[in-house]
Amino acid sequence: MFNSLRSLELSKTEWKIKIHVTRTWNSFATNHELIGMNMILLDIEDYHIHAFVIAEACASIGSSIFEGNMYIIENFVTRRAIGYLRPVTSDMCIILNEKSSVTPVPLELGLISRHKFEITELGDVYSIIRNLAPDQLPLYALDIVGVMLDIGDVKLEDSTTTPRTYVYFNLYDGRNMTRVVSSGEIVHTLLPIFVGEFQTNPIVILSSMKPHFHKGVLQLSSTSASKAYINLSYSASNQIVAVVYPDVWQQIRDILVEGRTYIIVNVRVSNATGDFRPVPNPRIVMLTNSTTISPHVPDTEMIPFHRFNYKTLPELDELVWGNGHIIHHTFSIGLSSCVFQTCCIWD
């Protein structure tokens, strides 16, 4: 029996939760000493909470926790959330120490969402900070979404003790436009956009951003907790479906983890058949008993987390094949991480 994140309170420590780690980042002191590891945890009720692993427990616990995986966590402390620029709006925070227990569990696809965002419309950002003092931070960091426009060059700032990369661009949500400056790790996440050539401007969700005025102009800046989630449209040749038969799956199920990078050797290639194919590639690969799979740490030439082949809503009309026919096509709409299969039957 698991406790829900929503039910956590301050009265006890004998908690047991089953969660999906949706985001991780480290906190450092001004002398670059590790303070601890932060996490965003999401449960089956679609409730998320900020968790923190103290520095003393990072070696034993933090090293076994990976973003995107599911865990059972026991024996932790709950505290009231404090401070500014909190990454989620939950009033509680979880503290993991040396006595806490973290047990990996297999991913249960569809049980717990991969992400949860508390999106703030760009038109509401000004009203959030207009009444704050010049040196006052808002209580919560913001999750925002929009189309990236006017992307500048990636630059290196070496005037501080720790050089950092940064880039400016505008974010547009169809009604409002806001200036954004991203720096540090989030710039590497955005690299596929900076080095790619796209027919349409990319859409991005930016999490845990700091709103403020810079020289009298509204601006959103990244924080150490910020992360970019990109919905890009790649060519069909860059993605392919892999088929794994049950007997082979039993051998590799504990190796493959969604979101990781692997080197796969010895696969069979076949023609893709059937309707409602998840990607438009005319080929599929088949993993056999002779296939070998090795975990791989990505090079600096980053492999994106997701690939989508967008269809705009007006384009759906062009996919209809006449009265009474089903549309045999798979497409993604907007910013959803899900793939929707559609069928339109006309009277």
Contacts in CASP RR format, 6 or more apart in sequence:
PFRMAT RR
TARGET T0000
AUTHOR 0000-0000-0000
METHOD contacts of the structure
MODEL  1
MFNSLRSLELSKTEWKIKIHVTRTWNSFATNHELIGMNMILLDIEDYHIH
AFVIAEACASIGSSIFEGNMYIIENFVTRRAIGYLRPVTSDMCIILNEKS
SVTPVPLELGLISRHKFEITELGDVYSIIRNLAPDQLPLYALDIVGVMLD
IGDVKLEDSTTTPRTYVYFNLYDGRNMTRVVSSGEIVHTLLPIFVGEFQT
NPIVILSSMKPHFHKGVLQLSSTSASKAYINLSYSASNQIVAVVYPDVWQ
QIRDILVEGRTYIIVNVRVSNATGDFRPVPNPRIVMLTNSTTISPHVPDT
EMIPFHRFNYKTLPELDELVWGNGHIIHHTFSIGLSSCVFQTCCIWD
1 16 0 8 1.000
2 16 0 8 1.000
2 17 0 8 1.000
2 18 0 8 1.000
2 43 0 8 1.000
2 72 0 8 1.000
3 15 0 8 1.000
3 16 0 8 1.000
3 17 0 8 1.000
4 17 0 8 1.000
4 43 0 8 1.000
4 44 0 8 1.000
4 45 0 8 1.000
4 47 0 8 1.000
5 17 0 8 1.000
5 19 0 8 1.000
5 41 0 8 1.000
5 42 0 8 1.000
5 43 0 8 1.000
5 45 0 8 1.000
5 47 0 8 1.000
5 48 0 8 1.000
5 49 0 8 1.000
5 90 0 8 1.000
5 92 0 8 1.000
6 43 0 8 1.000
6 45 0 8 1.000
6 47 0 8 1.000
8 15 0 8 1.000
8 17 0 8 1.000
8 49 0 8 1.000
8 78 0 8 1.000
8 92 0 8 1.000
8 94 0 8 1.000
9 78 0 8 1.000
9 92 0 8 1.000
10 78 0 8 1.000
10 79 0 8 1.000
10 80 0 8 1.000
13 75 0 8 1.000
13 76 0 8 1.000
13 77 0 8 1.000
13 78 0 8 1.000
14 75 0 8 1.000
15 73 0 8 1.000
15 74 0 8 1.000
15 75 0 8 1.000
15 76 0 8 1.000
15 78 0 8 1.000
16 72 0 8 1.000
16 73 0 8 1.000
16 74 0 8 1.000
17 41 0 8 1.000
17 43 0 8 1.000
17 72 0 8 1.000
17 73 0 8 1.000
17 74 0 8 1.000
18 43 0 8 1.000
18 44 0 8 1.000
18 70 0 8 1.000
18 71 0 8 1.000
18 72 0 8 1.000
18 105 0 8 1.000
19 41 0 8 1.000
19 42 0 8 1.000
19 43 0 8 1.000
19 70 0 8 1.000
19 71 0 8 1.000
19 73 0 8 1.000
19 112 0 8 1.000
20 41 0 8 1.000
20 42 0 8 1.000
20 43 0 8 1.000
20 68 0 8 1.000
20 69 0 8 1.000
20 70 0 8 1.000
20 112 0 8 1.000
20 113 0 8 1.000
20 114 0 8 1.000
21 39 0 8 1.000
21 40 0 8 1.000
21 41 0 8 1.000
21 65 0 8 1.000
21 66 0 8 1.000
21 67 0 8 1.000
21 68 0 8 1.000
21 69 0 8 1.000
21 70 0 8 1.000
21 71 0 8 1.000
22 40 0 8 1.000
22 41 0 8 1.000
22 42 0 8 1.000
22 48 0 8 1.000
22 67 0 8 1.000
22 68 0 8 1.000
22 114 0 8 1.000
22 115 0 8 1.000
22 116 0 8 1.000
23 39 0 8 1.000
23 40 0 8 1.000
23 67 0 8 1.000
23 87 0 8 1.000
23 207 0 8 1.000
23 225 0 8 1.000
23 227 0 8 1.000
24 37 0 8 1.000
24 38 0 8 1.000
24 39 0 8 1.000
24 40 0 8 1.000
24 65 0 8 1.000
24 66 0 8 1.000
24 67 0 8 1.000
25 37 0 8 1.000
25 38 0 8 1.000
25 185 0 8 1.000
25 224 0 8 1.000
25 225 0 8 1.000
25 227 0 8 1.000
26 34 0 8 1.000
26 35 0 8 1.000
26 36 0 8 1.000
26 37 0 8 1.000
26 38 0 8 1.000
26 224 0 8 1.000
27 34 0 8 1.000
27 35 0 8 1.000
27 36 0 8 1.000
27 37 0 8 1.000
27 38 0 8 1.000
27 52 0 8 1.000
27 224 0 8 1.000
28 34 0 8 1.000
28 35 0 8 1.000
29 35 0 8 1.000
32 162 0 8 1.000
33 55 0 8 1.000
34 55 0 8 1.000
34 58 0 8 1.000
35 55 0 8 1.000
36 52 0 8 1.000
36 53 0 8 1.000
36 54 0 8 1.000
36 55 0 8 1.000
36 58 0 8 1.000
37 52 0 8 1.000
37 53 0 8 1.000
37 58 0 8 1.000
37 62 0 8 1.000
37 65 0 8 1.000
38 50 0 8 1.000
38 51 0 8 1.000
38 52 0 8 1.000
38 53 0 8 1.000
38 87 0 8 1.000
38 225 0 8 1.000
39 50 0 8 1.000
39 51 0 8 1.000
39 52 0 8 1.000
39 53 0 8 1.000
39 65 0 8 1.000
40 48 0 8 1.000
40 49 0 8 1.000
40 50 0 8 1.000
40 51 0 8 1.000
40 87 0 8 1.000
40 88 0 8 1.000
41 48 0 8 1.000
41 49 0 8 1.000
41 50 0 8 1.000
41 51 0 8 1.000
41 73 0 8 1.000
41 94 0 8 1.000
42 48 0 8 1.000
42 112 0 8 1.000
42 113 0 8 1.000
42 115 0 8 1.000
42 116 0 8 1.000
43 112 0 8 1.000
44 111 0 8 1.000
44 112 0 8 1.000
46 113 0 8 1.000
46 116 0 8 1.000
47 90 0 8 1.000
48 88 0 8 1.000
48 90 0 8 1.000
48 116 0 8 1.000
49 88 0 8 1.000
49 90 0 8 1.000
49 92 0 8 1.000
49 93 0 8 1.000
49 94 0 8 1.000
50 81 0 8 1.000
50 86 0 8 1.000
50 87 0 8 1.000
50 88 0 8 1.000
50 90 0 8 1.000
50 93 0 8 1.000
50 94 0 8 1.000
51 73 0 8 1.000
51 76 0 8 1.000
51 93 0 8 1.000
51 94 0 8 1.000
51 95 0 8 1.000
51 96 0 8 1.000
52 93 0 8 1.000
52 94 0 8 1.000
52 95 0 8 1.000
52 96 0 8 1.000
53 61 0 8 1.000
53 62 0 8 1.000
53 65 0 8 1.000
53 96 0 8 1.000
53 100 0 8 1.000
54 95 0 8 1.000
54 96 0 8 1.000
54 97 0 8 1.000
56 97 0 8 1.000
56 98 0 8 1.000
57 96 0 8 1.000
57 97 0 8 1.000
57 98 0 8 1.000
57 100 0 8 1.000
60 98 0 8 1.000
61 96 0 8 1.000
61 98 0 8 1.000
61 100 0 8 1.000
61 102 0 8 1.000
62 102 0 8 1.000
64 102 0 8 1.000
64 104 0 8 1.000
65 71 0 8 1.000
65 102 0 8 1.000
66 257 0 8 1.000
68 114 0 8 1.000
68 257 0 8 1.000
68 258 0 8 1.000
68 259 0 8 1.000
69 104 0 8 1.000
69 107 0 8 1.000
69 257 0 8 1.000
70 104 0 8 1.000
70 105 0 8 1.000
70 106 0 8 1.000
70 107 0 8 1.000
70 108 0 8 1.000
70 112 0 8 1.000
71 102 0 8 1.000
71 103 0 8 1.000
71 104 0 8 1.000
71 105 0 8 1.000
72 101 0 8 1.000
72 102 0 8 1.000
72 103 0 8 1.000
72 105 0 8 1.000
73 94 0 8 1.000
73 96 0 8 1.000
73 100 0 8 1.000
73 101 0 8 1.000
73 102 0 8 1.000
73 103 0 8 1.000
74 100 0 8 1.000
74 101 0 8 1.000
74 103 0 8 1.000
75 99 0 8 1.000
75 100 0 8 1.000
75 101 0 8 1.000
76 94 0 8 1.000
76 95 0 8 1.000
76 96 0 8 1.000
76 97 0 8 1.000
76 100 0 8 1.000
77 94 0 8 1.000
77 95 0 8 1.000
77 96 0 8 1.000
77 97 0 8 1.000
78 92 0 8 1.000
78 93 0 8 1.000
78 94 0 8 1.000
78 95 0 8 1.000
79 92 0 8 1.000
79 93 0 8 1.000
79 94 0 8 1.000
79 95 0 8 1.000
80 91 0 8 1.000
80 92 0 8 1.000
80 93 0 8 1.000
81 90 0 8 1.000
81 91 0 8 1.000
81 92 0 8 1.000
81 93 0 8 1.000
82 93 0 8 1.000
83 139 0 8 1.000
84 137 0 8 1.000
84 138 0 8 1.000
84 139 0 8 1.000
85 137 0 8 1.000
85 138 0 8 1.000
85 139 0 8 1.000
85 140 0 8 1.000
85 141 0 8 1.000
85 208 0 8 1.000
85 210 0 8 1.000
85 223 0 8 1.000
85 225 0 8 1.000
86 139 0 8 1.000
86 140 0 8 1.000
86 141 0 8 1.000
87 140 0 8 1.000
87 141 0 8 1.000
87 207 0 8 1.000
87 208 0 8 1.000
87 225 0 8 1.000
88 118 0 8 1.000
88 140 0 8 1.000
89 118 0 8 1.000
89 140 0 8 1.000
96 102 0 8 1.000
106 253 0 8 1.000
106 254 0 8 1.000
107 257 0 8 1.000
107 258 0 8 1.000
109 258 0 8 1.000
114 337 0 8 1.000
115 229 0 8 1.000
115 337 0 8 1.000
117 143 0 8 1.000
117 145 0 8 1.000
117 205 0 8 1.000
117 207 0 8 1.000
118 140 0 8 1.000
118 143 0 8 1.000
119 143 0 8 1.000
119 144 0 8 1.000
119 145 0 8 1.000
119 205 0 8 1.000
120 128 0 8 1.000
120 142 0 8 1.000
120 143 0 8 1.000
120 144 0 8 1.000
121 173 0 8 1.000
121 176 0 8 1.000
122 144 0 8 1.000
122 146 0 8 1.000
122 171 0 8 1.000
122 172 0 8 1.000
122 173 0 8 1.000
122 175 0 8 1.000
122 176 0 8 1.000
122 177 0 8 1.000
122 178 0 8 1.000
123 173 0 8 1.000
123 175 0 8 1.000
123 176 0 8 1.000
125 142 0 8 1.000
125 144 0 8 1.000
125 178 0 8 1.000
125 211 0 8 1.000
125 218 0 8 1.000
125 220 0 8 1.000
126 218 0 8 1.000
128 138 0 8 1.000
128 142 0 8 1.000
128 211 0 8 1.000
129 138 0 8 1.000
129 211 0 8 1.000
129 212 0 8 1.000
129 213 0 8 1.000
129 218 0 8 1.000
132 138 0 8 1.000
134 213 0 8 1.000
137 210 0 8 1.000
137 212 0 8 1.000
138 210 0 8 1.000
138 211 0 8 1.000
141 207 0 8 1.000
141 208 0 8 1.000
141 209 0 8 1.000
141 210 0 8 1.000
141 223 0 8 1.000
141 225 0 8 1.000
141 226 0 8 1.000
142 208 0 8 1.000
142 209 0 8 1.000
142 210 0 8 1.000
142 211 0 8 1.000
142 220 0 8 1.000
143 205 0 8 1.000
143 206 0 8 1.000
143 207 0 8 1.000
143 208 0 8 1.000
143 209 0 8 1.000
144 171 0 8 1.000
144 173 0 8 1.000
144 178 0 8 1.000
144 205 0 8 1.000
144 206 0 8 1.000
144 209 0 8 1.000
144 220 0 8 1.000
145 173 0 8 1.000
145 203 0 8 1.000
145 204 0 8 1.000
145 205 0 8 1.000
145 206 0 8 1.000
145 335 0 8 1.000
146 171 0 8 1.000
146 172 0 8 1.000
146 173 0 8 1.000
146 174 0 8 1.000
146 203 0 8 1.000
146 204 0 8 1.000
146 205 0 8 1.000
147 171 0 8 1.000
147 172 0 8 1.000
147 173 0 8 1.000
147 174 0 8 1.000
147 201 0 8 1.000
147 202 0 8 1.000
147 203 0 8 1.000
148 169 0 8 1.000
148 170 0 8 1.000
148 171 0 8 1.000
148 193 0 8 1.000
148 201 0 8 1.000
148 202 0 8 1.000
148 203 0 8 1.000
148 204 0 8 1.000
149 169 0 8 1.000
149 170 0 8 1.000
149 171 0 8 1.000
149 172 0 8 1.000
149 177 0 8 1.000
149 201 0 8 1.000
150 169 0 8 1.000
150 170 0 8 1.000
151 167 0 8 1.000
151 168 0 8 1.000
151 169 0 8 1.000
151 193 0 8 1.000
151 194 0 8 1.000
152 167 0 8 1.000
152 168 0 8 1.000
152 169 0 8 1.000
153 167 0 8 1.000
154 165 0 8 1.000
154 166 0 8 1.000
154 167 0 8 1.000
154 187 0 8 1.000
154 194 0 8 1.000
155 165 0 8 1.000
155 166 0 8 1.000
155 167 0 8 1.000
156 163 0 8 1.000
156 164 0 8 1.000
156 165 0 8 1.000
157 163 0 8 1.000
157 164 0 8 1.000
157 165 0 8 1.000
157 166 0 8 1.000
157 183 0 8 1.000
164 183 0 8 1.000
164 184 0 8 1.000
165 183 0 8 1.000
165 184 0 8 1.000
165 187 0 8 1.000
166 181 0 8 1.000
166 182 0 8 1.000
166 183 0 8 1.000
166 184 0 8 1.000
166 187 0 8 1.000
167 181 0 8 1.000
167 182 0 8 1.000
167 183 0 8 1.000
167 187 0 8 1.000
167 190 0 8 1.000
167 194 0 8 1.000
168 179 0 8 1.000
168 180 0 8 1.000
168 181 0 8 1.000
169 180 0 8 1.000
169 182 0 8 1.000
170 177 0 8 1.000
170 178 0 8 1.000
170 179 0 8 1.000
170 180 0 8 1.000
171 177 0 8 1.000
171 178 0 8 1.000
171 180 0 8 1.000
171 204 0 8 1.000
171 206 0 8 1.000
171 220 0 8 1.000
178 218 0 8 1.000
178 219 0 8 1.000
178 220 0 8 1.000
179 214 0 8 1.000
179 217 0 8 1.000
179 218 0 8 1.000
179 219 0 8 1.000
179 220 0 8 1.000
180 206 0 8 1.000
180 209 0 8 1.000
180 219 0 8 1.000
180 220 0 8 1.000
180 221 0 8 1.000
181 219 0 8 1.000
181 220 0 8 1.000
181 221 0 8 1.000
181 222 0 8 1.000
182 190 0 8 1.000
182 206 0 8 1.000
182 221 0 8 1.000
182 222 0 8 1.000
182 226 0 8 1.000
182 228 0 8 1.000
183 221 0 8 1.000
183 222 0 8 1.000
184 222 0 8 1.000
185 227 0 8 1.000
186 206 0 8 1.000
186 222 0 8 1.000
186 226 0 8 1.000
186 227 0 8 1.000
186 228 0 8 1.000
188 302 0 8 1.000
189 227 0 8 1.000
189 228 0 8 1.000
189 230 0 8 1.000
189 302 0 8 1.000
190 204 0 8 1.000
190 228 0 8 1.000
190 230 0 8 1.000
191 302 0 8 1.000
192 230 0 8 1.000
192 232 0 8 1.000
192 302 0 8 1.000
192 304 0 8 1.000
193 202 0 8 1.000
193 204 0 8 1.000
193 230 0 8 1.000
193 232 0 8 1.000
198 232 0 8 1.000
198 233 0 8 1.000
199 233 0 8 1.000
200 233 0 8 1.000
200 310 0 8 1.000
202 230 0 8 1.000
202 231 0 8 1.000
202 232 0 8 1.000
203 230 0 8 1.000
203 231 0 8 1.000
203 334 0 8 1.000
203 335 0 8 1.000
204 228 0 8 1.000
204 229 0 8 1.000
204 230 0 8 1.000
204 231 0 8 1.000
205 228 0 8 1.000
205 229 0 8 1.000
205 335 0 8 1.000
206 220 0 8 1.000
206 222 0 8 1.000
206 226 0 8 1.000
206 227 0 8 1.000
206 228 0 8 1.000
206 229 0 8 1.000
207 225 0 8 1.000
207 226 0 8 1.000
207 227 0 8 1.000
207 228 0 8 1.000
207 229 0 8 1.000
208 222 0 8 1.000
208 223 0 8 1.000
208 225 0 8 1.000
208 226 0 8 1.000
208 227 0 8 1.000
209 220 0 8 1.000
209 221 0 8 1.000
209 222 0 8 1.000
209 223 0 8 1.000
209 226 0 8 1.000
210 220 0 8 1.000
210 221 0 8 1.000
210 222 0 8 1.000
210 223 0 8 1.000
211 218 0 8 1.000
211 219 0 8 1.000
211 220 0 8 1.000
212 218 0 8 1.000
212 219 0 8 1.000
212 220 0 8 1.000
212 221 0 8 1.000
213 219 0 8 1.000
229 305 0 8 1.000
229 306 0 8 1.000
230 304 0 8 1.000
230 305 0 8 1.000
230 306 0 8 1.000
231 306 0 8 1.000
231 308 0 8 1.000
231 310 0 8 1.000
231 332 0 8 1.000
231 334 0 8 1.000
231 335 0 8 1.000
231 337 0 8 1.000
232 304 0 8 1.000
232 306 0 8 1.000
232 307 0 8 1.000
232 308 0 8 1.000
233 307 0 8 1.000
233 308 0 8 1.000
233 309 0 8 1.000
233 310 0 8 1.000
234 304 0 8 1.000
234 307 0 8 1.000
234 308 0 8 1.000
234 309 0 8 1.000
236 279 0 8 1.000
236 280 0 8 1.000
236 281 0 8 1.000
236 282 0 8 1.000
236 309 0 8 1.000
237 281 0 8 1.000
238 307 0 8 1.000
239 279 0 8 1.000
239 281 0 8 1.000
239 307 0 8 1.000
240 279 0 8 1.000
240 281 0 8 1.000
240 283 0 8 1.000
240 284 0 8 1.000
240 285 0 8 1.000
241 272 0 8 1.000
241 277 0 8 1.000
241 278 0 8 1.000
241 279 0 8 1.000
241 281 0 8 1.000
241 284 0 8 1.000
241 285 0 8 1.000
242 264 0 8 1.000
242 267 0 8 1.000
242 284 0 8 1.000
242 285 0 8 1.000
242 286 0 8 1.000
242 287 0 8 1.000
243 270 0 8 1.000
243 284 0 8 1.000
243 285 0 8 1.000
243 286 0 8 1.000
243 287 0 8 1.000
244 252 0 8 1.000
244 286 0 8 1.000
244 287 0 8 1.000
245 286 0 8 1.000
245 287 0 8 1.000
245 288 0 8 1.000
247 289 0 8 1.000
248 287 0 8 1.000
248 288 0 8 1.000
248 289 0 8 1.000
248 291 0 8 1.000
251 289 0 8 1.000
252 287 0 8 1.000
252 291 0 8 1.000
252 293 0 8 1.000
255 262 0 8 1.000
255 293 0 8 1.000
255 295 0 8 1.000
256 262 0 8 1.000
256 293 0 8 1.000
259 305 0 8 1.000
260 295 0 8 1.000
261 295 0 8 1.000
261 296 0 8 1.000
261 297 0 8 1.000
261 298 0 8 1.000
261 303 0 8 1.000
262 293 0 8 1.000
262 294 0 8 1.000
262 295 0 8 1.000
262 296 0 8 1.000
263 293 0 8 1.000
263 294 0 8 1.000
263 296 0 8 1.000
264 285 0 8 1.000
264 287 0 8 1.000
264 291 0 8 1.000
264 292 0 8 1.000
264 293 0 8 1.000
264 294 0 8 1.000
265 291 0 8 1.000
265 292 0 8 1.000
265 293 0 8 1.000
265 294 0 8 1.000
266 288 0 8 1.000
266 290 0 8 1.000
266 291 0 8 1.000
266 292 0 8 1.000
267 285 0 8 1.000
267 286 0 8 1.000
267 287 0 8 1.000
267 288 0 8 1.000
267 291 0 8 1.000
268 285 0 8 1.000
268 286 0 8 1.000
268 288 0 8 1.000
269 283 0 8 1.000
269 284 0 8 1.000
269 285 0 8 1.000
269 286 0 8 1.000
270 283 0 8 1.000
270 284 0 8 1.000
270 285 0 8 1.000
270 286 0 8 1.000
271 282 0 8 1.000
271 283 0 8 1.000
271 284 0 8 1.000
272 281 0 8 1.000
272 282 0 8 1.000
272 283 0 8 1.000
272 284 0 8 1.000
275 326 0 8 1.000
275 328 0 8 1.000
276 328 0 8 1.000
276 329 0 8 1.000
276 330 0 8 1.000
276 341 0 8 1.000
277 330 0 8 1.000
278 330 0 8 1.000
278 339 0 8 1.000
279 307 0 8 1.000
279 309 0 8 1.000
279 330 0 8 1.000
280 309 0 8 1.000
287 293 0 8 1.000
306 337 0 8 1.000
308 332 0 8 1.000
309 331 0 8 1.000
309 332 0 8 1.000
310 331 0 8 1.000
310 332 0 8 1.000
310 333 0 8 1.000
310 334 0 8 1.000
311 319 0 8 1.000
311 329 0 8 1.000
311 331 0 8 1.000
311 332 0 8 1.000
311 333 0 8 1.000
313 333 0 8 1.000
316 327 0 8 1.000
316 331 0 8 1.000
316 342 0 8 1.000
316 344 0 8 1.000
319 327 0 8 1.000
319 329 0 8 1.000
320 327 0 8 1.000
320 344 0 8 1.000
320 346 0 8 1.000
321 327 0 8 1.000
322 346 0 8 1.000
323 346 0 8 1.000
323 347 0 8 1.000
324 345 0 8 1.000
324 346 0 8 1.000
325 345 0 8 1.000
325 346 0 8 1.000
326 343 0 8 1.000
326 344 0 8 1.000
326 345 0 8 1.000
327 342 0 8 1.000
327 343 0 8 1.000
327 344 0 8 1.000
329 342 0 8 1.000
330 339 0 8 1.000
330 340 0 8 1.000
330 341 0 8 1.000
331 339 0 8 1.000
331 340 0 8 1.000
331 342 0 8 1.000
332 338 0 8 1.000
332 339 0 8 1.000
332 340 0 8 1.000
333 340 0 8 1.000
END
